[in-house]
Amino acid sequence: MECSFCGKDEHEVFRLLNGPGVCVCDECILLSQEIIIKQMRDIINSQEKEIAILRGEQVLFNGEVATFEKIEQEVFNTFWQGG
């Protein structure tokens, strides 16, 4: 058996989990967790910037003064389109 994502054989990884029609190795699971955590952190950081704007603080976002529209677009791009 091999990982459906990276193609590594069951002898090349620590653990290979079987599902209906797919297998996934521990390395691909860890990588996917890292990607999801980064995306969640990006969303939280964007939300913190929105809160700062509501407090009247000036926030720089990509070198420009942030607006809700810019932050919303960045969250959309990061979360739904993969950055």
Secondary structure, 3 states (H helix, E strand, C coil): CECCCCCCECCCCCCEEEECCEEEEHHHHHHHHHHHHHHHHHHHHHHHHHHHHHCCCCCEECCEECCHHHHHHHHHHHHHCCC
